[in-house]
């Protein structure tokens, strides 16, 4: 019986993360969601502070208020015009892949600021060990069932061509694209994992709830 192949782990410096802040914020009254206050700072800045220690580089995808985002000190890129205005998260994926200068890209939304401190490392370990094209986070819902969180996605930059073909064909859904390739789902339901880590604020009421959840954390 042959020994299993052990693949080397991905290194932090090999990963660039993009904070996705390019949406319309329509369910929040049209405000720029990434600039809404959370724990005294904009949501996108809180996300940046949580994400920076986990990866080698960070960029932001935003389509409004570029100067405000640039003040955070990282590169800011607008959606590629080829998909039209506010074409959804895959437009941000495409923009980030075009500007990524490392072998791997991690995508993180701006409206889920309590995501795990070990998000990148766990996705990276799974991607390397399974030799998959994508590593996608999964988290428990209210009734304990795991649900994929496709916007929390680690991929190789070689997926850029596949994404271009998918979007040129009219595709706009993340999971419909990733399903064309090998995906490893990484469960964030270990003992000690925060059950609220992937709570996202799509509305002002959810943003208020997010503040309440954060106030209970140590």
N, C-alpha and C positions, 0 to 999 in steps of 0.2 A: 504493500500500500504506500503510495507516494505521499510525501509531506505536502500540506497545502501551501500554495504560494502566498508569501507575505509581502504585500506592497508597502513601499515607504510612505510614511504619513506626509500629508501636505504641510508645508511650512507657512507660518503666519505671513511672511513677506511675499508669498506667492499669491495672496488673495487681496483683491480690491473689492471694497463694498460700495454699493450705491444706495443712497437714501432716496426713496421714491416720494417726491413731493410735488408731482406735476399734475395732479388731478384738479378738477373744477371745484371740489368741495361742495357739490350741489346739495347733498343731504345735510350739510351744515350751514345752509343759507348762502352758499356761494363764496364764503370766506376762504382765504388761503390757509388751508388746514395746518400746514407745517409751521406757520407762524403764530398759531394759537398758544396761549400760555399754559404751561404745565410745570408745576413745582417751581415757579418763578422764572422759567426760561421758555423760549419757543419749543414746541414739540420736536421739530427737526433738530434743534441744537441739543436737546436732551438725548435724542436718538444718536446723534454724532458722538456725544460724550460717552455713551454706553458702548458704542460700536468701535471706537478708535482703538482701544487696547486689544481688540480681538483680531484685527486684520492689519495688513501692511499699509494700505492706503484707503482713503474714503473720498467719494465724490457725491454730489447732490444732483438729482434730476428735478428741475423746477421750471415752470412755464410762466410764472409771474414773480414780480418783486425780486428780480435777480440780484440787485445790489444788497438787499437785506440778507439773502442767503450767502452771498460772497463774503459778507462780514464775518461769517463763521470760520473763515480761513481755509476752506477747501475748494477745489474746482466745482463750478456749477455749470451744468449743460442743459440746454433746452431740448425738447423732443425733436426728433428729425422731422422735417416738413413733409416727407414722403407719405406719412400716414395720416396727415391732416391734424387739425387742432384737437388736443385732449383725447387722444386715441386709446387711452387706457394704459395699464401697467406695462403691457408688452412694448409700447413705444418707449417707455423708460428703459426697459431691458435692452432694446436695440441701440438706443443712444449710449448706454453705459458700455455695452460690448464694443461699440465703435471707438470709444475713448479709453478702454481698459488697457493698461500697459503691463499687466501681470497675467500669468497663465489661467487664473481663475477669478470668477466674479461672483460675489454674494449680493443678493438683492434683499432689501429690508424696507418696509413701508414707514412713513413718518408718523403714522397714527397709532402705533403699537409700542409705546416707549418702555414697557416693562419686560421686553423680550429677554431671554436668558443671557447671563454673562458668558456662558460657554456655548452659545449658539454656533459660532463659527467653527470651533474646534470639534464639536460633535458632528456637524454636517461634514466637515473635512475628513474626519476619521471614517465616516460611513462611505463617502465618495471614493476614498482611496481603497478601502478594504473590499468594496463591491465592484470596483472598476466601472461604476455607472457614469452616465452622462449628466445626471442631475441628482442632487440630494435635496429632499424637500422635508421641511419640518411638519410633524403631526402633533396635535395637542388635544387633550380631552375636552369635551363639551360638558354641559351641565349634567348630563346623565352618565358621564364617564366614557362615552364612546369617543374613539379617536377620530379626528377630522384633519385632513390635509390642509396645510397653510401654504398654498402654492406661491405666494408672494415672498415667502422666506425660502429662497432657493439658491443653492450653490451649483455652479456649472463651470465647465471649461470654456475659454473664449472661442474654441473651435466651433461652438454651437452657433456662432453669428450667421453663417451661411444658411443653416437650417431655419433660423428665425426669419431671415429675409424672405426665404421661399414661402414660409408659412403665412407671413403677413401679406405678402404680395398676392397670395391666393385668397385673401379676405379674412384669414384667421385672426382672432383677437383674444381668445381665452388661453390663459397660461396652461391649464391642465390639458387642454386639447393639443397644445404644442408638445408639452413634455411627454405625453402619452405615446408619441411617435418614437420615443427613444427609451433607453434603459434608465429607470428611476428607482432610487432607493429612498424609502420613507423612514425618517428618523423620529422616533417617538419621544416626546418630552413629558413623560409621565412616570419618571423614576421617583422613588422616595426622596423627598426634599425638593423636587421640582415645584415651582410656583404654579398653581392651577390657574392663576390669572395672567400668566406671562404673555399670553397671546391675545389678551383683550384689546380690541381696537375701538377707536372713537370715530364713528362715522357721523354722529349727530352731536348737537350741543348737549343733549341729555346724556349721551354716552361719555362725552368729555367730562361732564360733572361726575358721573359714576367712576370714571377713571381716577379723578382726583380723590374720591373717597377710598378707592381701593389702594391707591398709593399711600394714603395717610395711615393705613393699618400695617404697612410693611415696616420692618425694622430699618 
